[in-house]
Each structure stands twice: as structure tokens, then as C-alpha cells.
Amino acid sequence: MNKLSIIVPCYNEEEVIALFYQETSAAVNDIDDLNYEFIFIDDGSKDHTLNILKLLCYQDKNCHYISFSRNFGKEAAMYAGLKQACGDYCVIMDADLQHPPRLLSSMYHAVSQEDYDCCAGKRVGREGDGALRGLLSRSFYKVIQKMTHMDMSDGAGDFRMMNRTMVNAILAMKEYNRYTKGIFSFVGFKTKWLEFHNVERAAGKSKWNLKSLFYYAFDGILSFSTAPLKLPGVLGFLLLSLSCILGGFGLVQQSVFHRNVGTAYFISTIVVFLSSLQMLMLFILGEYLSRDYMENKNRPIYIIREQDSKPVKENSHIYDIAPARRNVI
């Protein structure tokens, strides 16, 4: 009999976690010949989420939890859940019920009977999101697809069920700065998409604001695209063209029309342009250097503060250290 691991990152979800457990466990119990386990990851919650998770684990032997020592972010929580999962299939779900549990049966049929490695939910529409947030999200996915040449279309999120082969491939990527949507696309595998309409959270408020979404999108671009590194060349060419035009204009004015062209305009324009160019290039180089710096520090991706009595998988470690970068000749 196959086993399904349901991985649920949680951050301040005390209002909805019990309802999520009830609806999801009911949906999984309707699937014939399937064992399951819940792996809840408490990502440094400041409310009573951890206490509720402990109660669920006490009441249901199929529930397990991991509690981080602080908030490491959803990316680290998903990695930790996949690392601890022992099911033949794994599914990642949000605790706010915006990922419909009713799709689990169709997903399981796709990965177990239809020769798919992955079955992912694709959100249709953005009801519940603001107009500005929806516009920025759609624009981001258009940009990142062109920059990375990978399948990261709008609506494709973390809600997906994967077989063990795909899970192992994802776990093999141990970089510290993780962008899981890009990792899903990078590892490939045969994926089936199931569309579902976006709904509002069952309770509570979203932990993602425009600022955090912006940084998340920016991290995704830098993690899977080297296109920003081409900006210095483009801007350098524009600067060279501009300097040639300005120089030619000055020469023509003085030699042909015998007009005295002042230097203040040229100096001020060039100084301002070079200053802004330097700041922009330093910013881009700094972002890449900071990521390389974090990778070489070999900091753990997550730190477990406590967990229940579930046996630790063989060859698994509490600290997952990103491998040191190798020199390539």
C-alpha cells in the first residue's frame, strides 16, 4: 500500500489549522488503499500554532510536526518537510485552505495511475488579491519566463503532488537561497496540471505583503537567471553611444558653426549618468556576491528546535549544510 506525505508549512495559522486538518484528512480517507502522514512545519510561529500541532499529533498518530527555532521562511519549511517525509508520494499544501483538498484524489490518480511524476494545481483567476498585486504578479511571471526560459507560468504554485523520484531530485539541490517554483521547473519531470479557482483564506490574514512578494520575486530572478549580468554591457554600450553623440555634437558646433559650446552641460550630464550607472552596477554585483557569500558560509538551511517522537530517517541530519562550492577548471 502506498503512502502519501502531506507537507504543510505553518506560520501563525492558529485560526485555520484545525479546519485544514479536518477537511484534508477527510479527503485523504476517501482515497482507497492509501496510507498518509501529515508533516506540519511550524516556521517560528508567534501564536498558538505549535500548541495546536502538538495536540493534533497527540490525537492522531499520522500527524507529525517540526518546529523551527525562528522564522526561516516558507522555502526552508518546504525543504524540511520534504527531507523528513517518508511517503511514496509527497504533496505540499498551504494551511489556509486556498489549496483545495478535494483535488488530492485526482492528483493521486495522476501520479499513481497515469504515468505522471507530478500533478500540480494551477490557480485560475486572482479573486481575493488586490488589483495592484494581481497586475504585479502577472507581470513578474511574464518577465521571469522570458529571462529563465523555464515553465513558471502565472498560477503555478507550490501545490503539487510528486513521486519519490522527483522529491529526491529536489532534495539534491541544497542551495541556501531557495526558490522552489524555479526548482520544480529546473528538475523537470512529467507534470499534469489541474486548474482550480482561487478562493479567499478560510481564516486569518495572508503573511505575504507587497514588500515580501517583491523580494521573493527578485530572489527568484537572481536564483535562476543571469540576465541581470548582461545589464552592464547594455548600459555600457548606451553610455558609449551617448558619449560619442555628445562629443560629435560639440565638435560640429565648434568646427562647423564656430559656436562656443559650454562644458558645464556635458560635465554635469556625464557625472550624473556615470554616478547612477555605478550605483546600479554596484547594486547588481552586490546581490550576486551576497548570494555567493551565503552559499560559502555553509549555514544550515533550517534548524530544528524540537520535533515529535517520529523516528529520524536514516542518513538525515538536523542540520542540512549547503555543500561547499567547487572550483571548476
C-alpha positions in Angstrom: 0.0 0.0 0.0 1.4 3.4 -1.0 1.9 6.2 1.5 1.3 9.9 1.0 3.2 12.6 2.9 1.2 15.8 3.3 3.7 18.7 3.9 2.2 21.8 5.5 4.3 24.9 6.2 2.7 26.9 9.1 3.3 30.4 10.3 0.8 31.9 12.7 -2.1 29.7 11.5 -3.9 29.0 14.8 -7.2 30.1 13.3 -7.3 27.7 10.4 -5.0 24.7 11.2 -7.7 22.6 12.8 -10.1 23.2 9.9 -7.4 22.3 7.4 -6.7 19.1 9.2 -10.3 18.1 9.3 -11.0 18.7 5.6 -7.7 17.3 4.3 -7.8 14.1 6.4 -11.4 13.6 5.2 -10.3 14.0 1.6 -7.4 11.6 2.0 -9.5 9.0 3.8 -11.8 8.8 0.7 -8.8 7.5 -1.3 -8.7 3.7 -1.4 -5.6 1.8 -0.4 -3.6 4.8 0.7 -1.8 5.4 3.9 -0.9 9.0 4.8 1.0 11.2 7.2 0.8 14.9 8.0 4.1 16.7 8.4 3.4 20.2 9.8 6.4 22.6 9.9 6.0 25.4 12.4 8.1 28.2 10.9 8.7 30.1 14.1 5.0 31.0 14.8 4.3 33.6 17.5 0.7 32.5 18.2 -0.6 29.1 19.5 0.1 27.2 16.2 2.7 25.0 17.8 0.3 24.0 20.7 -2.4 23.1 18.3 0.1 21.0 16.3 1.1 19.1 19.4 -2.5 18.4 20.2 -3.1 17.0 16.7 0.0 14.8 17.0 -1.3 13.5 20.3 -4.7 12.7 18.9 -3.6 11.3 15.5 -0.6 9.1 15.2 -0.4 10.1 11.5 0.4 13.6 12.4 4.0 14.8 13.0 5.4 18.3 13.4 8.7 20.1 13.2 9.2 23.4 15.0 11.9 25.8 13.8 13.9 27.9 16.3 12.8 31.0 14.5 11.1 32.1 11.2 13.3 30.7 8.4 10.7 31.3 5.7 8.4 29.1 3.6 11.2 27.8 1.4 13.1 26.3 4.3 9.9 24.9 5.7 9.1 23.1 2.5 12.6 21.7 2.2 12.4 20.5 5.8 9.1 18.8 5.2 10.4 17.0 2.0 13.5 16.0 3.9 11.5 14.3 6.7 8.8 12.8 4.5 9.0 9.0 4.0 5.9 8.6 1.7 6.0 7.2 -1.8 4.3 10.4 -2.8 4.6 13.9 -1.3 2.2 16.8 -1.6 2.8 20.4 -0.5 -0.2 22.3 0.8 -0.9 25.7 2.4 -2.7 25.6 5.7 -5.1 28.4 4.7 -7.3 26.0 2.5 -6.5 28.0 -0.6 -5.2 24.7 -1.9 -8.4 22.6 -2.3 -8.2 19.2 -0.5 -10.8 17.9 -3.0 -8.1 17.8 -5.7 -5.9 15.3 -3.8 -7.8 12.3 -5.2 -7.3 13.4 -8.8 -3.7 14.2 -8.1 -3.0 10.8 -6.6 -4.7 9.1 -9.6 -2.4 11.1 -12.0 0.9 10.2 -10.3 0.0 6.6 -9.5 -2.0 5.5 -12.5 -1.4 7.9 -15.4 2.4 7.8 -15.6 3.0 11.3 -14.4 5.8 12.2 -12.0 4.0 15.2 -10.7 0.5 16.6 -10.6 0.3 20.3 -9.8 -2.6 22.7 -9.2 -2.8 25.8 -11.4 -4.7 28.7 -9.9 -7.2 30.4 -12.3 -8.0 34.0 -11.5 -6.9 36.1 -8.6 -10.1 36.6 -6.6 -9.1 37.8 -3.1 -6.0 39.5 -4.4 -5.9 43.3 -4.9 -5.8 44.7 -8.4 -2.2 46.0 -8.0 -1.0 42.7 -6.5 -2.6 40.7 -9.3 -1.1 43.0 -12.0 2.4 42.8 -10.5 2.2 39.0 -10.2 1.2 38.5 -13.8 3.9 40.9 -14.9 6.5 39.1 -12.9 5.7 35.7 -14.3 5.9 37.0 -17.9 9.3 38.5 -17.1 10.8 35.5 -15.4 9.7 33.1 -18.1 11.5 35.2 -20.7 14.6 35.6 -18.6 14.9 32.0 -17.5 13.3 30.1 -20.4 11.7 27.8 -17.9 8.0 26.9 -17.3 7.0 29.2 -14.4 3.6 30.5 -15.7 1.2 32.6 -13.7 -0.9 30.5 -11.3 1.7 27.7 -11.0 2.4 27.5 -7.3 3.7 25.1 -4.6 0.5 23.0 -4.5 1.6 19.7 -6.2 1.9 16.0 -5.6 5.2 14.3 -6.6 6.6 10.8 -6.7 9.7 9.8 -4.7 12.0 10.2 -7.7 11.1 13.9 -8.2 11.3 14.5 -4.5 14.8 13.1 -4.3 15.8 15.3 -7.2 14.6 18.4 -5.4 16.3 17.4 -2.2 19.6 17.0 -4.1 19.5 20.8 -4.7 20.8 22.1 -1.4 21.4 25.8 -2.2 20.7 28.2 0.7 18.8 30.8 -1.4 16.0 28.6 -2.5 13.2 29.5 -5.0 11.2 26.3 -5.1 9.0 27.3 -8.0 12.2 27.5 -10.1 13.5 24.3 -8.7 10.3 22.5 -9.7 10.8 23.7 -13.2 14.6 23.1 -13.2 14.4 19.4 -12.3 11.8 18.8 -15.0 9.8 15.5 -14.9 6.4 14.9 -16.5 3.8 17.1 -14.9 0.0 17.2 -15.2 -1.8 20.5 -14.4 -5.1 20.7 -12.7 -6.9 24.1 -12.7 -8.7 25.4 -9.7 -10.3 28.8 -8.9 -8.6 31.0 -6.3 -10.6 31.4 -3.1 -10.0 33.6 -0.1 -8.4 32.2 3.0 -10.6 30.2 5.3 -9.4 32.3 8.3 -6.7 34.7 9.3 -4.7 37.0 7.1 -2.1 36.4 4.4 1.5 36.7 5.6 2.6 37.9 2.2 2.5 41.7 1.6 3.7 43.6 -1.5 7.2 44.1 0.0 7.8 40.4 0.8 6.4 39.4 -2.6 8.7 41.8 -4.3 11.7 40.4 -2.5 10.6 36.9 -3.2 10.2 37.7 -6.9 13.6 39.4 -7.0 15.2 36.4 -5.4 13.6 34.1 -8.0 15.1 36.1 -10.8 18.6 36.2 -9.4 18.4 32.5 -8.4 17.6 31.2 -11.9 18.7 33.9 -14.4 22.0 35.5 -15.3 20.2 38.1 -17.4 20.9 40.9 -14.9 24.6 40.3 -15.5 24.1 41.5 -19.1 22.9 44.9 -18.0 26.4 46.3 -17.6 27.2 45.5 -21.2 23.9 47.0 -22.4 24.2 50.2 -20.4 27.9 50.4 -21.2 27.0 50.4 -24.9 24.4 53.1 -24.4 26.9 55.2 -22.4 29.5 54.8 -25.2 26.9 55.8 -27.8 25.8 58.8 -25.7 29.4 60.0 -25.2 30.0 59.7 -29.0 26.9 61.7 -29.8 27.7 64.4 -27.3 31.3 64.6 -28.4 30.3 64.7 -32.1 27.7 67.4 -31.4 30.3 69.5 -29.7 32.9 69.1 -32.4 30.3 70.0 -35.1 29.2 73.1 -33.2 32.7 74.4 -32.7 34.4 73.4 -36.0 31.5 73.9 -38.5 29.3 76.5 -36.9 32.1 78.1 -34.8 29.9 78.2 -31.8 31.4 78.1 -28.3 29.7 75.2 -26.5 30.0 75.3 -22.8 31.4 72.3 -20.9 29.1 72.6 -17.9 26.3 70.8 -19.6 28.4 67.9 -20.8 30.2 67.5 -17.4 27.1 67.6 -15.3 25.3 65.2 -17.6 28.1 62.7 -17.7 28.8 62.9 -14.0 25.2 62.3 -13.1 24.9 59.5 -15.6 28.1 57.8 -14.5 27.1 58.1 -10.9 23.7 56.5 -11.4 25.3 53.8 -13.5 27.9 53.0 -10.9 25.3 52.7 -8.2 23.2 50.4 -10.3 26.1 48.1 -11.2 27.3 48.0 -7.6 23.8 47.0 -6.6 23.6 44.1 -9.0 27.1 42.9 -8.3 26.4 43.2 -4.6 23.3 41.0 -4.9 25.2 38.2 -6.6 28.1 38.5 -4.3 25.8 38.3 -1.3 24.3 35.0 -2.6 27.8 33.6 -3.2 28.8 34.7 0.3 25.8 33.0 1.9 26.5 29.8 0.0 30.2 29.7 1.0 29.3 30.3 4.7 27.7 26.8 4.7 25.0 28.0 7.1 22.2 25.4 7.8 19.1 25.7 5.7 17.0 25.2 8.8 17.5 24.5 12.5 15.0 22.2 14.3 14.2 23.3 17.8 12.0 20.4 18.7 10.0 17.6 17.0 7.8 14.8 18.0 9.0 11.2 18.5 8.8 10.2 14.9 12.0 8.2 14.0 14.5 10.2 12.1 15.2 8.9 8.6 18.4 7.2 8.0 21.2 9.5 6.7 19.1 12.5 7.7 20.6 15.3 9.8 19.2 18.0 12.0 21.5 20.5 10.2 21.4 20.4 6.4 24.6 22.2 5.4 24.8 23.5 1.8 27.9 21.9 0.1 31.0 24.0 -0.4 31.4 25.5 -3.8 33.9 23.6 -6.0 36.4 25.2 -8.3 35.8 24.4 -11.9 38.7 24.3 -14.3 
